[in-house]
Amino acid sequence: RHQLANGLLAIKTGVDPKNVILVRNGDVVDLYKSKASIVGSVPCQYVYVDGSSVGEVSEEELEKRRQLSTDGYVSAFVPVDLKKCKVVGEVSVSASPLLQREVDLKRIQQIAADAVGAEMQGGEKSTKKLEQELKRSLSAYLGRNTQRKPIIIPAVSSVGSVR
């Protein structure tokens, strides 16, 4: 659209329409004896600029950013005592402002504690597997109650016994 608008502007300012060319990304333009013509094209693609890096943003990263912008995120930290197979201390939950308006964070804390606690009562002691269950439980709850698929950031940490 911009190229078309620029071409129309050139014509309005007196440039002969036969001297106005519209090019696409990758077109090779030859300027010879005050004439411009498209003489070929080269393969090209979009280059994404992200802060100080250029061209290093993957499609996967862009998809995560789109998901964050539309569905938000929830982060849950669950401290556990793996020897006693129980949640110790307070579960910490944070969410993007988008989700904070739609969900009860206290309810998410309870779901997180229950999910991890139940897995440990079933004999699970791997923090990685506990995090997977935490993510699954929160995703299911949030999907049912918000019709969103937020990015879930689970963290389960063995902190030993609380005295």
Beta strands, then each sheet from edge to edge (+ up, - down):
strand 1: 27-32
strand 2: 35-41
strand 3: 49-50
strand 4: 53-54
strand 5: 73-81
strand 6: 86-87
strand 7: 92-95
strand 8: 151-158
sheet 1: 1+ 2-
sheet 2: 3+ 4-
sheet 3: 6+ 5- 7+
sheet 4: 6+ 5- 8-
end
